[in-house]
Amino acid sequence: MDNILRHAFVKRHCNECGGSYNVTLYDVLQEQRVLDEWQSGRPSCAGCSRELDQMVHQIPRESLESLAAAWDAVTQKLEQHSVEIELR
């Protein structure tokens, strides 16, 4: 089943390169969980990367962990009853 965290995102704009990109809550949570080992699909611009680092630390990890656990519980229960949920 799809994960809601992969569809919820923050749109970021880089003042250095002028580009825009989306950062999913899944990306934020993964960076918070294993900052040393896991590299997200970061933009190549150093300004974008710096902005992303700042934003990651502004989103409360405990809240993301709770959301991820709640979503997993919902999807497991739905799968037990052969109910498929779709995300847009």
N, C-alpha and C positions, 0 to 999 in steps of 0.2 A: 504494500500500500504506500502511496506517496506521502511524503512528510510535509506538513504545513510550513515548517521552517524554511523549506526550499523555495517557497512561493512568497513569503513575506520578506520585504527588502526595504532598504534605505537607499534612496537615489543620492549619489554623491557627485559633486562637480569639482574639478581641479582647476584652480586659478592659474596654475603654472602651465599646464599643457592645453587647457580649454576643453578637455574631454569630460564626458559624463559616464558613469558606470553604476551598476546596481550591486549592492552588497546584501546578500540574503542573511536572515537571522541564523540560518544553518552555518554559513561561513563564519559569522561572528562567534557562535557557540564553539565551533571547532577550534578557532584561534584561541579562545579563552581556555579550552580544555587542555590542549597540547601545544602551547605556544612554541616550544622548542623543536617539536618533531614535525608538525604539519604546516605546509605552506599552501595558502589559498591561491586562487587564480588572480593574483594581484596585477593591477595595471603596471606597465613598465615605467611609467613616469614616477620619479622620486617624490614629487609633490602629492600625487594621488596616494601613493603608498603611505606617506606621512599622515595625510588626512584620515586614511583608513585606520591606521594604528590609533589615532586619537578617538575616533568614533567607536571602535571596538571596546575601548575601556569605559565609555560612557553608558553602555547598555549593561544593566545589572545581570551578572552571570546567574545568580540564584533564580531570578525570574525566568531566564531562558531555560535553565535546567528544569524548572517546574513545568514550563510550557511543553518542553520536549517530552517529559515523563507523562504528562497528561495526554498529549497527542498519541504517544505509544500505547497507553492504556485504552484509549478510545478505539484506535485501529485494531488492536488485538481482539477486543470484544466484538467489534463489527465483523472481523474475519471469522470468528467462531460461529457467527450466525450467517455467514456467507453474504454479508452486506458490503457492497463496494461503495466507497465514497470518492467523489471526484473533486479536485481542486481546480480553480481557474487561474 
